[in-house]
Structure formats: C-alpha cells, structure tokens
Amino acid sequence: MRHARRALVVAVAAVLVGCAPVDDGGAPGAGGPATTPSVEGVGAEGGGSTRADAEGKEARERRRARARAQEHLDYAAFSRSGLVDQLEFEGFTREVARHAVDSLDVEWTTQAVRAAMNYREFESYSRRGVVTQLVFEGYTRTQAEHGADAAGY
C-alpha cells in the first residue's frame, strides 16, 4: 500500500508540473519541436539524412532528458535509479536517461534525506519502515539509513 501511495504521489506530481508522459506526435506547441517525417533516407529538409543529423538529434534528446530530470529533482526527491526509471517511463531510452541523470550534479544522500523528511511529514513510518521504503525506491542502504537519521527517525 505504501508503494502504491508513493507511485500515486509521483504520478500526481508529474501531472502538476507538466512531466506526465505525453505523445504529442510532434505537434507544434505541444512541448517539443515539430518534425516532419522522413521518407526512405530523405530528411525533413529534403536532403539526405547524415550522421551529423543523427548526432544532433541525439544531443537534443539528451538535453531534453537532462532538463526533464532537473525538473523532477526541483520538485521531488529521487534516487538515481528512480529518476532513470521515471525518464524511461516518459519515453527516453535507458541510455539517454542514464546519461541525463549522470550529467547532473546530484548528492543522492541529500535526496534520501528529502525523501525521508517527506515521509516523516506525511506518513507514519517506523525507522525500519522508512529505511525499507527508501531502499525499495532505489537508494542504497547507507543513503536510506542516513536519510532516516537526518529526518529524526
């Protein structure tokens, strides 16, 4: 039940900050750049698809994923693996999600403290319960125990 509540909180938070997965189909103004589908090797501009085009697209996708990861961290506490999973849920590949998360300067122990403090405020966990929950969310046992200690469990 506790895990379901956490998932619900994350889903509601994602909707509130506009991070819910959306398939905008590349529509202009729908949160992403409009694109024109390519036809058998012909790019959107009518020229041939090049390696530079592919690298540019990958770089844009990585920047988008990095920005999305930072938005999540600005709003809620995440473990490294939890944030990677969230980005994958939103449609980013695992490779892009990992790169985005690893490119940020995040102190994961501080994230564990934030998460434990949130549980302290809104849930009635025992110390053991909050440590178990944080480990379930992807924090290391050391991070989870530090988070519980710092939150006063």
C-alpha positions in Angstrom: 0.0 0.0 0.0 2.8 2.4 0.9 4.5 1.8 -2.5 1.2 2.4 -4.3 0.8 5.8 -2.5 4.4 6.8 -3.5 3.6 5.9 -7.1 0.4 7.9 -6.9 2.2 10.9 -5.4 4.9 10.8 -8.2 2.2 10.5 -10.9 0.2 13.4 -9.5 3.4 15.5 -9.1 4.3 14.7 -12.7 1.0 15.9 -13.9 1.1 19.0 -11.8 4.5 20.1 -13.2 3.7 19.0 -16.7 6.0 16.0 -16.6 3.4 13.3 -17.4 4.3 11.3 -20.5 2.6 12.8 -23.5 2.7 11.6 -27.1 2.4 14.9 -28.8 3.1 13.5 -32.3 5.5 16.3 -32.9 2.6 18.8 -33.0 3.8 22.5 -32.9 3.4 24.0 -29.4 2.9 20.6 -27.8 6.1 20.7 -25.7 8.6 19.6 -28.3 9.9 20.7 -31.7 7.7 20.0 -34.7 9.2 17.4 -37.0 8.4 16.3 -40.5 8.7 12.5 -41.0 11.4 11.4 -43.3 10.8 9.2 -46.3 13.4 6.5 -47.1 16.5 8.3 -46.1 15.2 11.8 -47.1 15.3 14.1 -44.0 12.8 16.7 -43.1 14.6 19.3 -45.2 14.5 17.2 -48.3 18.2 16.4 -48.2 19.8 13.1 -47.3 20.0 12.0 -43.7 23.5 12.4 -42.4 25.5 11.3 -39.4 25.5 14.9 -38.2 21.7 14.9 -38.3 21.6 11.8 -36.1 24.1 13.1 -33.7 22.2 16.4 -33.5 19.0 14.6 -32.7 20.7 12.5 -30.1 22.2 15.6 -28.5 18.8 17.3 -28.4 17.2 14.2 -26.8 19.9 14.1 -24.2 19.4 17.8 -23.4 15.7 17.3 -23.2 16.1 14.3 -20.8 18.6 16.3 -18.7 16.2 19.2 -18.4 13.3 16.8 -17.5 15.5 15.1 -14.9 16.3 18.5 -13.3 12.6 19.5 -13.3 11.8 16.3 -11.3 14.6 17.0 -8.8 13.4 20.6 -8.4 10.0 19.2 -7.3 10.7 15.9 -5.5 13.3 13.6 -4.1 14.5 10.8 -6.3 17.1 8.1 -6.1 19.4 7.7 -9.1 17.7 4.6 -10.2 14.2 6.0 -9.5 15.0 9.0 -11.7 16.3 6.9 -14.5 13.2 4.8 -14.3 11.0 7.9 -14.4 12.7 9.2 -17.5 12.3 5.8 -19.2 8.6 5.9 -18.3 8.4 9.2 -20.1 9.8 7.6 -23.2 13.5 8.2 -23.1 15.8 5.3 -23.8 17.6 3.8 -20.8 20.9 5.0 -22.3 19.7 8.6 -22.7 18.1 8.5 -19.2 21.3 7.3 -17.6 23.4 9.9 -19.4 21.0 12.6 -18.4 20.9 11.7 -14.7 24.7 11.1 -14.6 25.3 14.5 -16.2 23.6 16.3 -13.2 25.5 17.2 -10.1 23.2 15.4 -7.6 24.0 14.4 -4.0 22.0 11.3 -3.7 22.3 11.1 0.1 20.7 14.6 0.2 17.9 13.2 -1.9 17.4 10.4 0.6 17.1 12.9 3.4 14.5 14.9 1.4 12.5 11.7 0.8 12.7 10.6 4.4 11.6 14.1 5.6 8.6 13.9 3.2 7.7 10.6 4.7 8.1 12.0 8.2 5.7 14.8 7.4 3.0 12.8 5.5 3.3 9.1 6.6 3.6 7.3 9.9 6.6 5.1 9.2 8.9 3.5 11.8 12.6 4.0 11.2 12.8 0.5 9.8 9.8 1.1 7.6 11.2 4.3 6.1 14.6 2.7 5.5 12.9 -0.2 3.8 10.8 2.1 1.7 13.8 4.2 0.6 15.8 1.1 -0.3 12.7 0.0 -2.4 12.8 3.3 -4.2 16.5 2.7 -5.2 18.5 4.4 -2.5 21.4 2.4 -1.1 21.0 1.1 2.4 23.6 3.7 3.6 21.8 6.5 1.9 18.4 5.3 3.3 19.8 5.0 6.9 21.4 8.4 6.7 18.1 9.9 5.4 16.2 8.3 8.2 18.6 9.5 10.8 18.6 13.1 9.4 14.8 13.1 9.3 14.7 12.2 13.0 13.6 8.6 12.8 
